[in-house]
């Protein structure tokens, strides 16, 4: 084995071994982002992540989830933004291709702090179950789903979960940097 391949393998092994057992970053499924690049959830380790489950052609709850996350981002300083990631996971991976996710991000002004992910139906279900997010497809093509904002700590553990911003964006932002 080439030495540089061995180093990459050892680094990946050490990162996974260092993750706590209750980390969603232990899930090994491959994902695809809006840049059409493959990634593993463990690549998000190192900073808190604000995560929402959405689908791009939703006209009801999903725009609210995205707007809430954008409101939190807006009240953060640039330094605070650099310490966080914003992740949107598609509930309709068959429709939300990287191109569709990229267009969605552009239309909503989502910047470099955002990661939009699509996976297989099984990957989405596994992550949703790990985070206690419930969803179900409807006959009309809509998806009924939990409208939670999930915050993962730097190691991918569930740190906070709430529906919407009951106390406002500033309150959630303050919680992110107080605990």
KATAWO-V867003 format. One record per residue. N is the residue number from 1. RES is the residue in one letter. SS is DSSP state (a for helix, b for strand, c for the rest). D_FIRST is the distance of its C-alpha to the first C-alpha in Angstrom with 2 decimals. Layout:
# KATAWO-V867003
N:RES:SS:D_FIRST ; N:RES:SS:D_FIRST
This chain:
# KATAWO-V867003
1:X:c:0.00 ; 2:X:c:3.78 ; 3:X:a:6.34 ; 4:X:a:8.50 ; 5:X:a:6.80 ; 6:X:a:6.62 ; 7:X:a:10.15 ; 8:X:a:11.35 ; 9:X:a:10.58 ; 10:X:a:12.27 ; 11:X:a:15.05 ; 12:X:a:15.78 ; 13:X:a:15.93 ; 14:X:a:18.18 ; 15:X:a:20.38 ; 16:X:a:20.99 ; 17:X:a:21.60 ; 18:X:a:24.05 ; 19:X:c:26.04 ; 20:X:c:29.22 ; 21:X:c:29.74 ; 22:X:c:32.47 ; 23:X:c:30.43 ; 24:X:a:30.35 ; 25:X:a:26.96 ; 26:X:a:25.74 ; 27:X:c:26.54 ; 28:X:c:23.38 ; 29:X:c:25.04 ; 30:X:b:24.04 ; 31:X:b:26.87 ; 32:X:b:27.92 ; 33:X:b:29.88 ; 34:X:c:32.75 ; 35:X:c:30.58 ; 36:X:c:28.86 ; 37:X:c:25.57 ; 38:X:b:23.68 ; 39:X:b:23.35 ; 40:X:b:23.24 ; 41:X:a:26.23 ; 42:X:a:24.27 ; 43:X:a:23.89 ; 44:X:a:27.65 ; 45:X:c:27.36 ; 46:X:c:28.91 ; 47:X:c:32.38 ; 48:X:b:35.10 ; 49:X:b:35.21 ; 50:X:b:38.49 ; 51:X:b:37.90 ; 52:X:b:40.21 ; 53:X:b:40.08 ; 54:X:b:41.89 ; 55:X:c:42.24 ; 56:X:c:43.08 ; 57:X:c:46.26 ; 58:X:c:47.84 ; 59:X:c:51.23 ; 60:X:c:52.13 ; 61:X:a:49.95 ; 62:X:a:46.70 ; 63:X:a:48.38 ; 64:X:a:49.76 ; 65:X:a:46.37 ; 66:X:a:44.96 ; 67:X:a:48.15 ; 68:X:a:47.94 ; 69:X:a:44.40 ; 70:X:a:45.52 ; 71:X:a:48.53 ; 72:X:a:46.35 ; 73:X:a:44.22 ; 74:X:a:47.45 ; 75:X:a:48.79 ; 76:X:c:45.67 ; 77:X:c:45.38 ; 78:X:a:42.57 ; 79:X:a:40.94 ; 80:X:a:41.21 ; 81:X:a:39.83 ; 82:X:a:36.71 ; 83:X:c:36.23 ; 84:X:b:36.43 ; 85:X:b:34.94 ; 86:X:b:36.98 ; 87:X:b:35.44 ; 88:X:b:37.19 ; 89:X:b:35.88 ; 90:X:b:37.42 ; 91:X:c:39.32 ; 92:X:c:39.54 ; 93:X:c:36.02 ; 94:X:c:37.25 ; 95:X:c:39.67 ; 96:X:c:37.95 ; 97:X:c:35.36 ; 98:X:a:33.56 ; 99:X:a:36.38 ; 100:X:a:39.04 ; 101:X:a:37.45 ; 102:X:a:37.23 ; 103:X:a:40.90 ; 104:X:a:41.86 ; 105:X:a:40.29 ; 106:X:a:42.06 ; 107:X:a:45.37 ; 108:X:a:45.31 ; 109:X:c:44.14 ; 110:X:c:40.99 ; 111:X:c:39.11 ; 112:X:c:35.60 ; 113:X:c:35.96 ; 114:X:b:35.93 ; 115:X:b:33.15 ; 116:X:b:34.35 ; 117:X:b:32.28 ; 118:X:b:32.53 ; 119:X:c:30.69 ; 120:X:c:31.63 ; 121:X:a:34.88 ; 122:X:a:33.06 ; 123:X:a:30.96 ; 124:X:a:34.22 ; 125:X:a:36.05 ; 126:X:a:33.45 ; 127:X:a:33.52 ; 128:X:a:37.31 ; 129:X:a:37.77 ; 130:X:a:35.68 ; 131:X:c:37.95 ; 132:X:c:41.15 ; 133:X:c:41.73 ; 134:X:c:43.87 ; 135:X:b:44.28 ; 136:X:b:45.83 ; 137:X:b:46.44 ; 138:X:c:50.08 ; 139:X:c:51.87 ; 140:X:c:52.50 ; 141:X:c:48.82 ; 142:X:c:49.05 ; 143:X:b:46.86 ; 144:X:b:48.56 ; 145:X:b:46.27 ; 146:X:c:46.23 ; 147:X:c:46.94 ; 148:X:b:45.11 ; 149:X:b:43.42 ; 150:X:b:40.51 ; 151:X:b:39.12 ; 152:X:b:35.73 ; 153:X:c:35.01 ; 154:X:c:32.04 ; 155:X:c:29.99 ; 156:X:c:31.14 ; 157:X:c:34.01 ; 158:X:b:37.36 ; 159:X:b:39.44 ; 160:X:b:42.48 ; 161:X:b:43.75 ; 162:X:b:47.07 ; 163:X:b:48.93 ; 164:X:c:49.81 ; 165:X:c:51.01 ; 166:X:c:54.09 ; 167:X:c:54.60 ; 168:X:c:53.34 ; 169:X:a:50.25 ; 170:X:a:51.08 ; 171:X:a:51.16 ; 172:X:a:47.66 ; 173:X:a:46.42 ; 174:X:a:48.10 ; 175:X:a:46.55 ; 176:X:a:43.06 ; 177:X:a:43.66 ; 178:X:a:45.94 ; 179:X:c:44.10
